[in-house]
Amino acid sequence: SRAIDEQGWNSWCELTVVHPNRGFCGGNNLVIRPVLESDDPPEFMLLLNADTIVLEHALDTLVEFMDNHPDVGIAGSQFLSPGGEIQSSPFRFMGIMSELDRGLKLGIVSKLLSRWVTSPPTPAVACEADWVSGASMILRRSMLEQIGLLDEGLYTYFDDIDICLRAKRAGWKTWYVPESRIIHLEGASTGVGTRIAKRRPSYWYQARRRFLLKSYGTLYTALMDAAFIFGYAIWRLRRRLQRKPDTDPPSMLLDSIRHSVFYTGFTLKEVENPAMCTVTPTK
């Protein structure tokens, strides 16, 4: 609010205070929905994390790209760490093989399953992708009018992969545009992704479960849960035998089991909003 007044942005910048916290999905939808319903809605909507620094021409580049590619519904930026290192992006959709690889953490397996790995080598030029990070993502209005807004039942996580998958199934393309560069202080707004691993909050696991069930169905979700738990259990045993450092979030195996469909069932549920209910970290 102070920056808007001090910089003289009042003519084009409006601050909406959301209370209680509705998460990334609910907070963005609260702003996007009335804009879409207005008499003169904009052609594009930009999703931008609070833990980002926008470099020069990053946003102009995304708008120009969308103007030149009318079949593209979503485009995402390249992300840099504060030290200038390129962060992983874009991504492939998850599947049984990628979840097995994520659990095993074994180089030879990753090479064998390279076509399914969710984080392939980062391309240097713009390319079509399965999904891009919602930390800096531009959305076409006509696409949103067709597929709907962010799924508020996800609360905060898996919203980007969800909307990219819905867009793809509706015939829209998603592209990665590395000429649009954003510094991403990854995890600063949620506490996930910090250098010292913290226990993942229950809403991360709940969002994963909701996304998988509504996107792939019960059987495929069960197979994905089983693949990760099996692979990760082997990794935990191998880590102990080889005395490798433990850099994973605490209680990750137990939490993955407790939030799997084998423990929670197959009913599609909304993620519990921690701002609206009192819950334990993982239950």
N, C-alpha and C positions, 0 to 999 in steps of 0.2 A: 504494500500500500504506500509506504513512504517513497519507494523507488519510483512508483508511477507518478507521484506528485512532484518529486525532485527532478525527474527527467522530462517532465511535460508530456507524458504518454497518455494522458486522460482522453484524448480524442479517439484513440484506437485501442486502448488497453483497458479491460475491465476485470476486476478481481472478484471471484466468487469464493466465499468461505464456506467450506463443507464441514458440518458438525452434526453428529459424530462422524468419525472417519469411515467412509464407505469403501475404502480400498481403491486400487487403481481403476478397476472397472466401473464401480459405482460413481466415483468422483468424476471421471471423464464423461460418463454418460449423462450426469447431471448438467454438464455444460453443453454437451453436443446435442442432446435431444431438443431443447428449445431453439437452438440455432437451426437445426434441420427443419423445424416446423415454422420458421420465420418466413416472411414474404420474399426475402432475398437471401437464401442460404448460400454460403461460399461453396466453391467447387471442391475444395479439399479441407481436411481436418488433420491437424498435426498432434500426435501424441509425443510428449517429451518428458522424460523423467526429471525429478527434482535434483538428482545427483549427476547432472550433466553440465558441461560448458560448451556452448555452441561456437564453433570456429567460423571465421569469415566466409560468407557465401554458402554456408552449409544448407540453410533453408531455401535460399533462392535456387540452389542446384536441384533440390528435390522437386520443387514446383515446376521448374523448367523441364525436368525429366518427365513428370506426369503429363504436362501439356503436350509433349512430343510423342507420348506413348499412350493413346487412349484405351488400349486393351489392358493396361496395367491398373490394378485396383489398389495395390499397396507397394510402397517403396521404402527401403530402410537405409540408414546411414552406415558409414564405417565408424567403428569405435576405437579410440585410443586411450591407453592408460594415462595417468598424470605424467608418467615418464616418457610417453611417446610411443610405447609399444602397441602394435596393432592387436586388438582383442578379437577373439573368435566371432565370426559372422561371415556369411549367412549359415543357415542350418538345414539339415534334412529332417523330415518327419520321423518320429520315433517308431520303433517296431520291435518285434520279438528279438531279432538279432542284435539290434542296437542296445537293448536293455541287458542282454546277456553280456555284451562287450563292456557296457558301463559297469556291470558288477564285477567281472573277472579282472579287469585292469591288467591284462597280459598282452605285451607287445605283439607277439606272434599271432595271437587271436585277432587283435585289432587289424593286423595286416590282412589276414584271411577274410575278415568281415568288413574290409574298408569301404565297400560299396554301400554298407548300411550304417556306418558310423555317422552320428548326428552332427559332428563338428569336423567337416573335411577341411583341407588346407584353405586358407583365406585367399580368394582370388584378387588379383590386382586390378581387374577391370570390371565394369558393370556386367551383371549376369542375372538370369532368372534363377530363382531360389524357391525351395519349399516354404521356408518362413524366415523372417527377420525379426530382430529384437524390437519390442515395443518401447524401448528406452528412447528411440527416435524413429518414428514411423509416420509416414504420411498416408492418409486414407482418402480414396475418391468418394465424393458424396453419393453418386449414383450407385456405387457398390454397397454403401451402407444402407441406402434405401431398399436395396434388393435383399441383402442377407441379414440386416439388423445390426444393432450396436454390440458393444462388448458384453460378454456374458457375465452379469453381475453375480451369478452364483459361484463364479470362480474366485471372487474377492480381489486377489492381487496377482497370483501366479498363473502361468499357462494361458494367459489371456492373448498373448501375441501368437503363439502357435495355433491356438483355437481359431482366431479370426482369419489367419492365413489359410488354414485348412478349409474353413467354411467358404472363403473366397475362391479357393481353387475348385472346390466341388460345384460352385456356381458359375465357373467358367472364367474367372478373373485370374490374372497373372500377378505374381509377387516378384519384385526385383530388388537386388542389392546394388546400391549406388555408392561406390567408395569415394567418389569426388565430393560427396557430402560428408564432412568429417566432424565428429563429436568427441570431446573428451568425456569419458564415462568413469565416474568415481564409483565403480561397481559395488553394489550392495550398501552404499552409504545411507540410502533412504529406508532400507529394511533390516539391515544388520546381517543379511546373508551375502556371502561373497567376500567378507573381510579376510585379511591375511591369516588371523587366528580363527580356525574353524569353530563355529558355534553350533549347538544343536539346532537342527532345522525345526522351525515352528510347525505345529500341527496343520496350519492352514496351507503349507506347501504340499504336504502329503494329501490333504483333502482335495486340493485343486487338481493335483495329478490324477487322483482317482476319478474325480468328476469328469475331467477332460477325456480320459481314456474310455470310460463307460459310455458317455454320450456320443463319442466320435467313432468308436470301434466295436462297441457291444460287449456283452458279458464274457463270451468265450475268449476273444482275443485279449481282453483286459486281464483275464485270469492267466493266460499264457505269458503275457508280458510281466505280470507280477512274479510268476514262478521263475521266469528266466532271470530277472534281476536278483531275486532272493537266492537262487541257486548259485549264480555267478559270484555274488557278493560274499556268500558264506565261504566259498572256496578261497576267495581273496583274503578274507580275514584269517583263515587257517594258514595260507601261504605267507602272509605277512608275519605271523608269529614264528613260523618255522625259519624264515629267512631273516628275521629280526629287522624288518623294514620299518621305517618311521611311520607313525600313525598320524596322517594329516586329514583324515575324514571327520565329518561332523560327529560328535559323540552320539552313541546309541543308534547309529544309522540302521544297523541290521534289525534290531528290535523294533524300531519305529516303522521300518518298511514292512515288517511282518504284521504289526498291529494295525497298520492302515491299509493293508492289502484287502482284496475282495474276499480272501479266504477267512479273514477275521471280521470284517465289517459287513459282508454280504454284497448283494448286487443292486440294491436300491439306489437310484440316482438321487444324490442329496446336494444341497447348497453348502458351500464352505461356511463354517462358523466364523462370524466376524468378531474378532477379539475385542473390538471397541463397543460391542453391543451385548456381550455376554462374558461371564467369568468362567474361563476354562483352564485346565492344567496345560503345560507346554505341549504335551503329546497326546492327550486323550480327547 
